[in-house]
């Protein structure tokens, strides 16, 4: 929101006689709170290590899904980011497995 142009919101609300205001107030909890609650509920049965790995892989999955669903362009920055995240997860898991032995 820091970069959003919020100057047009009063005009939109007044032009619709305030009928859009309940929808605007509903979008906050629906789009911000409900995914967080669902994510937290889904992690209840998982071990902390697994939850950490899943949280680390979230940007990779969202990038791949944005390319598949929204047809975003795959550029070298996205590839580099995915490789770096997957590489760091691999390094951490290899270290952990070598430490266990």
Helices and strands as residue ranges (DSSP letters): H 9-15, H 21-28, I 29-33, H 34-42, H 48-69, H 76-100
